[in-house]
Amino acid sequence: MSHPTISIVGAGLSGLVLGRCLKQRGIPCVIFDRDTAAAAATRYSYGITLYPWAYRPLLRYLDMNEATFQKTVAVDSFIGGVGRLSRETRHGLSETEGFRANRRKVEKILRQGLDIRWEHDLTEIISEEGSNSMVFGKGQKLQASTVVGADGPHSQVRKAFTPDSNFTILPYAVYNGKCRVDPMTFEDKFAPHMNGANVIDHRIGQTLLQITIADRTENAVSISYTYSRPARGVADLGFTPERSAASASRITDQLFDEVRSLGALEAPFGEVFDAEKMRTDRLLNWLMRSISVDVAELDAGAGRGILLVGDAAHATPILGGDGANAAIQDGIDLAEYIVRNGTSDPAGFYGTKTETWRSYVRDGEERLAKMHGQAGANL
Ligand SMILES: Cc1cc2nc3c(=O)[nH]c(=O)nc-3n(C[C@H](O)[C@H](O)[C@H](O)COP(=O)(O)OP(=O)(O)OC[C@H]3O[C@@H](n4cnc5c(N)ncnc54)[C@H](O)[C@@H]3O)c2cc1C
C-alpha cells in the first residue's frame, strides 16, 4: 500500500515514538517542532518513571534490548545504574517495576534518523476542500492530508478543532525546585539514605516531599525536588489557578515559612528542604492540570484528517500521572493502526482508545490524591 506522508506536530515523546514506528514500517512522515535543534538537545533533563507496559513494545522499533535501553537512558547511567525506583514510589499500589529515565536521553535516542523540521511553530490549521494547510509562525504554509497533533498539553492542533477544551486545575499547591550537588557531597549526605533509589518520598500529614535524581555526570548530581500539599482555600498563595505561565517563578515567603514550620527533617530531606538554601535554587510553582477531550470533538477533528496523541488528547497531572508512558503507548498504537488501516478512517483509531485515555486521567488524579493521604477524597 502506498501511504501519503503523515505530518506530525511536536517532537516530544509521542511525536518521536510515532515517527520512529512509522519510519520502521516504511511509512513516510515529517515532524515539525517549534524549538530550535539546539534547544531540543538541551531541554527536559528530568527524570520520568517508565513502565514496562509502555517501553517494552517500543524496543523492537528501536532494535534495542531492554538492558541496553535502560543503561542508555537511566538517570544514573553515568555511574552504570539502571534508574532504580524506591519501593514506596507508588504509594501502597505495589507497582514497583519500572525505572527512572532521563527524558532528554530518551528523546535523543528517539530522534535518530527522523526528518524533523525545527523552528516550525504551528499557529493554525486551515481546512479547505478535504485538505489541511498548516500555518507556521513565520507565515509558512504547508499542505497536509493527515496531521497528528503531538504538541503537548497546550496543543495548537487541538485548538484548530476544539478551541474551548479547558483544563481541570486540581486543588494542590505544588512547588518544584532544582539544585545540584557535587558527587562527594551526594555520597556523604544522600546516598546512605537512598538505598540506591532515584526517587524518595517523605510525607508529613498531607504534605509530600519528594527528591528525585534527574541526571548524574562526573561533576554533579542534578536533583529535582517537589514540595506539595492540598490547596487551602482562596487565600492560599501556593494555589493560584488563574496565574499566568510567566508568574510560575514568582515564589512567595509562604513557601519558605511552611518549610521552616516542618521543623527538623530526616536525612536527606533536611539537606534539600532547607528554606534558606531553597531561596537560591530555581523554583517554580506548578499547577496540577488534566484535560480529557470529548469523543465527539475528537471525531470531528478526525473527520478533517486531524488526530491527537499524548498530552494533547489527555494531559494528566505531573505528580501522579503516567503521561510519558501514555505518550509512548499512543505513538506505537497510532503507527500500528495506520499500518493496518491506512489513513482513510482516522476516527477508527479513537475507537480503541477513548476508555483507556479516560482511565489515564482518572487514575492520575486518584494517585495524586493518594500521594497526599487523601485516599477516597472527592476532588
Ligand atoms: C517535570 C516533569 C516530570 C514528569 N514526570 C513524569 C513521570 O515520572 N512519568 C510520566 O509518565 N510522565 C511524566 N511527566 C509527563 C510527561 O513528560 C508528559 O506527559 C509527556 O512528555 C507528554 O508527551 P507528549 O508527546 O504528549 O508531549 P510533549 O512531550 O510535551 O511534547 C510536545 C512537543 O510539541 C512541541 N510543540 C508544542 N507546541 C508546538 C507548536 N505550536 N508547534 C510545533 N511544535 C510544538 C514541543 O516543543 C514539544 O517538543 C513529567 C512531566 C514533567 C514536566
PDBQT file of the ligand as one rigid body, heavy atoms in Angstrom, charges set to zero:
ROOT
HETATM    1  C1  LIG A 401       8.985  17.606  35.479  1.00  0.00    +0.000 C 
HETATM    2  C2  LIG A 401       8.114  16.552  34.848  1.00  0.00    +0.000 A 
HETATM    3  C3  LIG A 401       8.151  15.260  35.326  1.00  0.00    +0.000 A 
HETATM    4  C4  LIG A 401       7.358  14.277  34.728  1.00  0.00    +0.000 A 
HETATM    5  N1  LIG A 401       7.427  13.003  35.208  1.00  0.00    +0.000 NA
HETATM    6  C5  LIG A 401       6.727  12.027  34.599  1.00  0.00    +0.000 A 
HETATM    7  C6  LIG A 401       6.825  10.672  35.071  1.00  0.00    +0.000 A 
HETATM    8  O1  LIG A 401       7.533  10.361  36.030  1.00  0.00    +0.000 OA
HETATM    9  N2  LIG A 401       6.094   9.725  34.430  1.00  0.00    +0.000 N 
HETATM   10  C7  LIG A 401       5.311  10.024  33.366  1.00  0.00    +0.000 A 
HETATM   11  O2  LIG A 401       4.707   9.108  32.794  1.00  0.00    +0.000 OA
HETATM   12  N3  LIG A 401       5.195  11.295  32.904  1.00  0.00    +0.000 NA
HETATM   13  C8  LIG A 401       5.884  12.303  33.495  1.00  0.00    +0.000 A 
HETATM   14  N4  LIG A 401       5.764  13.591  33.047  1.00  0.00    +0.000 N 
HETATM   15  C9  LIG A 401       4.835  13.898  31.954  1.00  0.00    +0.000 C 
HETATM   16  C10 LIG A 401       5.429  13.616  30.568  1.00  0.00    +0.000 C 
HETATM   17  O3  LIG A 401       6.679  14.244  30.394  1.00  0.00    +0.000 OA
HETATM   18  C11 LIG A 401       4.438  14.106  29.502  1.00  0.00    +0.000 C 
HETATM   19  O4  LIG A 401       3.182  13.551  29.767  1.00  0.00    +0.000 OA
HETATM   20  C12 LIG A 401       4.884  13.672  28.111  1.00  0.00    +0.000 C 
HETATM   21  O5  LIG A 401       6.117  14.281  27.790  1.00  0.00    +0.000 OA
HETATM   22  C13 LIG A 401       3.834  14.019  27.064  1.00  0.00    +0.000 C 
HETATM   23  O6  LIG A 401       4.341  13.729  25.803  1.00  0.00    +0.000 OA
HETATM   24  P1  LIG A 401       3.741  14.449  24.508  1.00  0.00    +0.000 P 
HETATM   25  O7  LIG A 401       4.479  13.915  23.345  1.00  0.00    +0.000 OA
HETATM   26  O8  LIG A 401       2.270  14.341  24.519  1.00  0.00    +0.000 OA
HETATM   27  O9  LIG A 401       4.049  15.999  24.703  1.00  0.00    +0.000 OA
HETATM   28  P2  LIG A 401       5.470  16.746  24.959  1.00  0.00    +0.000 P 
HETATM   29  O10 LIG A 401       6.443  15.711  25.362  1.00  0.00    +0.000 OA
HETATM   30  O11 LIG A 401       5.103  17.857  25.818  1.00  0.00    +0.000 OA
HETATM   31  O12 LIG A 401       5.893  17.220  23.526  1.00  0.00    +0.000 OA
HETATM   32  C14 LIG A 401       5.269  18.269  22.866  1.00  0.00    +0.000 C 
HETATM   33  C15 LIG A 401       6.184  18.751  21.742  1.00  0.00    +0.000 C 
HETATM   34  O13 LIG A 401       5.437  19.641  20.917  1.00  0.00    +0.000 OA
HETATM   35  C16 LIG A 401       6.206  20.781  20.638  1.00  0.00    +0.000 C 
HETATM   36  N5  LIG A 401       5.258  21.869  20.389  1.00  0.00    +0.000 N 
HETATM   37  C17 LIG A 401       4.389  22.413  21.283  1.00  0.00    +0.000 A 
HETATM   38  N6  LIG A 401       3.635  23.345  20.689  1.00  0.00    +0.000 NA
HETATM   39  C18 LIG A 401       4.029  23.377  19.380  1.00  0.00    +0.000 A 
HETATM   40  C19 LIG A 401       3.604  24.151  18.252  1.00  0.00    +0.000 A 
HETATM   41  N7  LIG A 401       2.656  25.082  18.338  1.00  0.00    +0.000 N 
HETATM   42  N8  LIG A 401       4.215  23.913  17.046  1.00  0.00    +0.000 NA
HETATM   43  C20 LIG A 401       5.186  22.978  16.942  1.00  0.00    +0.000 A 
HETATM   44  N9  LIG A 401       5.630  22.236  17.982  1.00  0.00    +0.000 NA
HETATM   45  C21 LIG A 401       5.044  22.430  19.180  1.00  0.00    +0.000 A 
HETATM   46  C22 LIG A 401       7.088  20.975  21.877  1.00  0.00    +0.000 C 
HETATM   47  O14 LIG A 401       8.257  21.723  21.575  1.00  0.00    +0.000 OA
HETATM   48  C23 LIG A 401       7.402  19.510  22.244  1.00  0.00    +0.000 C 
HETATM   49  O15 LIG A 401       8.532  19.052  21.554  1.00  0.00    +0.000 OA
HETATM   50  C24 LIG A 401       6.518  14.611  33.634  1.00  0.00    +0.000 A 
HETATM   51  C25 LIG A 401       6.475  15.921  33.155  1.00  0.00    +0.000 A 
HETATM   52  C26 LIG A 401       7.256  16.900  33.758  1.00  0.00    +0.000 A 
HETATM   53  C27 LIG A 401       7.194  18.315  33.221  1.00  0.00    +0.000 C 
ENDROOT
TORSDOF 0
